């Protein structure tokens, strides 16, 4: 009988600790998912619900300290400039979130417990709270891998979109600029040729004007000479011929 009392006591203590952690996890989990309990949960505050979960400025959340997103937190972009991308990934994960607790809810619980200084306590407490809902370690790791794959697939689509945008907005514009530059060079050459032609035409005009003026003057002069000659001849004819 003594041999059985000690194990039962240890088991009771273990269950009590687990139950305490689970209850604590439930309180945190209730901010994100519905948790069945004997007592009705307090009315959820809008800032704490999954739909309204947003922070004005990103904090050093557990997702950022995990392996798959440490690069995102440690990149060179300012958090304010990246707010739309954070919202984008939150929406991406939320839409891909399967029914029931998985890595998505786990990461949100870790994020909500940033006030707890001990990282291990945060992870254990979050897991304890979600294990009540049926989450186990294998499912947690499996769904985390699925979210990694989701990120990879989305990144491939993103880069394809970027490449298309570069082709349309950058490379195509550069090609058009090169064509216009060539066209400008062609037009410049044409303008230069036209200007040379105009200079030649101006010289021809001056030469032709000079020739026409000379011919006009010569014509008038000889015409007057002939008029005078005819006039004199007419007077002489009248005088000499009876």
Secondary structure, DSSP 4 states (H G I P E B T S, - for coil): -HHHHHHHHHHHHHHHHHHHHHHHHHHHHTTTS----SSPPPPPPGGGSSTT---SS----HHHHSTTTHHHHTSSS-TTTTHHHHHHHHHHHHHHPPSS--HHHHHHHHHHTTT---HHHHHHHHHHHHHTTT--HHHHHHHHHHHHHHHHHHHHHHHHHHHHHIIIIIIHHHHHHHHHHHHHHHHHHHHHHHHHHHHHHHHHHHHHHHHHHHHHHHHHHHHHHHHHHHHHHHHHHHHH--
